[in-house]
Amino acid sequence: MNALYEEFKGRGLVLLLVNMGEDAETVRHVVKARRYTAPVLLDGGRQVSDAYAVTATPTVYLVDRRLQIIGRAVGRRDWGGQAGRRLIDALVRP
């Protein structure tokens, strides 16, 4: 997701990583080790996770420019593959 985020963020892609319940130090370590560049939300009390009914990781919500949820994917996906790139390209198109 890092490469995809870096590629598309200038065109309007917003990627927010949400941590579910781990302490800040653990999250800092993981972010550094995995070299994440997207912003990370610490959801220690699971308010965000509960509000969006996240029960497994990774869970991805696709939100359009009008802030409407248009899709949800639970589990690993090849977002960097041809189909994933086409979808993201369509979402960030003006």
C-alpha positions as CSV (number, residue, x, y, z in Angstrom):
1,M,0.0,0.0,0.0
2,N,2.9,2.4,0.6
3,A,3.9,2.5,-3.1
4,L,0.3,2.9,-4.2
5,Y,-0.3,5.7,-1.6
6,E,2.8,7.5,-2.7
7,E,1.8,7.2,-6.4
8,F,-1.7,8.4,-6.0
9,K,-1.7,10.8,-3.0
10,G,-0.9,13.8,-5.3
11,R,-4.1,13.0,-7.2
12,G,-6.3,12.9,-4.2
13,L,-5.9,9.5,-2.7
14,V,-6.2,9.6,1.1
15,L,-5.0,6.5,3.0
16,L,-5.5,6.4,6.7
17,L,-4.1,3.4,8.6
18,V,-6.1,2.6,11.8
19,N,-4.5,0.7,14.6
20,M,-6.9,-1.3,16.7
21,G,-6.0,-1.3,20.4
22,E,-2.2,-1.4,20.5
23,D,-0.2,1.0,22.5
24,A,1.5,4.0,20.8
25,E,5.1,2.6,21.3
26,T,4.2,-0.7,19.6
27,V,2.5,1.2,16.7
28,R,5.6,3.5,16.3
29,H,7.8,0.4,16.1
30,V,5.7,-1.3,13.4
31,V,5.3,1.9,11.4
32,K,9.0,2.4,11.4
33,A,9.8,-1.2,10.6
34,R,7.3,-1.4,7.8
35,R,8.2,2.1,6.6
36,Y,4.6,3.3,6.4
37,T,4.2,6.8,5.0
38,A,0.5,7.2,5.4
39,P,-1.0,8.8,8.6
40,V,-1.8,6.4,11.4
41,L,-4.8,6.7,13.7
42,L,-4.4,5.2,17.1
43,D,-7.8,3.6,18.0
44,G,-6.9,2.4,21.5
45,G,-10.5,2.3,22.7
46,R,-11.7,0.8,19.3
47,Q,-14.3,3.6,18.8
48,V,-13.4,3.9,15.1
49,S,-13.2,0.1,14.6
50,D,-16.5,-0.4,16.3
51,A,-18.2,2.4,14.4
52,Y,-17.2,0.8,11.1
53,A,-17.8,-2.8,12.2
54,V,-14.1,-3.8,11.7
55,T,-13.7,-7.3,12.9
56,A,-10.6,-8.4,11.0
57,T,-7.5,-6.9,9.5
58,P,-6.9,-5.7,7.0
59,T,-10.3,-4.1,6.3
60,V,-10.4,-1.4,3.6
61,Y,-13.2,1.0,3.1
62,L,-13.3,2.8,-0.3
63,V,-14.8,6.3,0.0
64,D,-15.5,8.5,-2.9
65,R,-15.0,12.3,-3.3
66,R,-18.5,12.9,-1.8
67,L,-17.4,11.0,1.3
68,Q,-19.8,8.1,0.5
69,I,-18.6,4.6,1.3
70,I,-18.7,2.8,-2.0
71,G,-16.9,-0.4,-1.1
72,R,-15.5,-2.6,1.7
73,A,-12.9,-5.3,1.4
74,V,-11.9,-7.6,4.3
75,G,-8.7,-9.6,4.0
76,R,-5.6,-9.2,1.8
77,R,-6.0,-7.8,-1.7
78,D,-3.6,-7.0,-4.5
79,W,-4.2,-3.3,-4.6
80,G,-1.0,-2.8,-6.5
81,G,-2.2,-5.1,-9.3
82,Q,-3.8,-4.1,-12.5
83,A,-7.4,-4.3,-11.2
84,G,-6.6,-2.5,-8.0
85,R,-4.8,0.3,-9.8
86,R,-7.6,0.8,-12.2
87,L,-10.1,1.1,-9.4
88,I,-8.0,3.6,-7.5
89,D,-7.4,5.5,-10.7
90,A,-11.1,5.7,-11.3
91,L,-11.8,6.9,-7.7
92,V,-9.2,9.7,-7.8
93,R,-10.2,10.9,-11.3
94,P,-11.8,14.4,-11.1
